[in-house]
Amino acid sequence: GSNWATLAPTSGNAVLLRSIDLVRFVPDEVGGTTADGLTEPTLSYYVWDQSNNTGSANLQGTQASVGTVGGTTPYSVDAGTVSITVTDINDAPEATVPVATQTVSEDGSVSISGISFDDVDISARTDGNPGNDTVEITLSVNHGTFVLTTDSGLTFSVGDNTGVGSMTFTGTLADVTAAVNSVQYTPDADYNGSDTLTVSINDLGNVEDGTTGTALSDSQTIAITIDPINDAPVLTGLATQAVTIDENDVTNAGQLVSALLGTNTDVDTTTQGGVHASTNGTESGMAVYAASNGDIGGYWEFSTDAGSNWATLAPTSGNAVLL
């Protein structure tokens, strides 16, 4: 057993082996014969009496013609056969995902490609049993929904393909791979920050010892970054009343913009777990696009330095003064 060579006799010849020599079968590490009663590997041979292997002949391991057997030849008339059983072992499936972080803007969507599945018990094995070809796939995210390329040939046990955050389905290896060719991800409304797409495959114990074996699985994750965008504030209290002044109070102290703002909300200040930049719409202010003196004389002024200096508040057509 120190050295081994492939046992592959050519047509019309036989490899000569002594009774003290060794033979072995080297499996392909993919499939055996027990799961579906596949044909076993065999050796066909004649008995060799070694009458031609005397002195320094050393014919063992060489090939000799067996066109004529029996009679005075060293080879028996009858041929024998050796078969070997190769026990199947379930091989783990594999999920492959893109390494790069996926990036999408808040309230946008992104197509994620580069996801695929494999199981050597299916892709590298032919046993004629389609029952061995089914796998189970689970996809999930924490802060959004996604849609598969296609759901053809799939059977869903959790969720469906209408835009959900988690789904589990079964199908052939070919069908589940086609389904994830491009996964369309959409973050939750107004969410920004991080999310993770988890991708798992379970082989359902598809091959082992002629019966369903121990299920094996693989799971991978894809990092997703959702960049924040500004969301417009919403004004619900449309009318407010400023503090009353008299007609001679031309140097009144004015009032804070915050005191004059109607009831308003801004999702950027209560965003769903994400973090906005300080300049990305997290403050409240007023954009004055019209200033009227009603039925009397006078005008509006504004100050941006706590009342030290005042300027006339007179926005031009189509514009607003920002306060």
Protein Blocks (a to p, Z undefined) as FASTA:
>chain_A
ZZccdddddehiacdddfkbccddddehlaccklnopacddddddddehlmmghjlomgh
iacdfkbgghjbfbdfbdcddddddddddddddddddfbdcdddehiacddehiacddfk
lmmccehiaklmpccdddddfbbcdddfbfghiacfehcfeopabdcddddfklmmmmmm
pacddddehiacdddddddddehlmagghiacddddddddddddddddddddddfblbcc
dddddfklmmbgbjafklmpccdddfklmcghiacdfklopaccdddfbdcehjagcddd
ddfegolaccdddddehiacdZZ
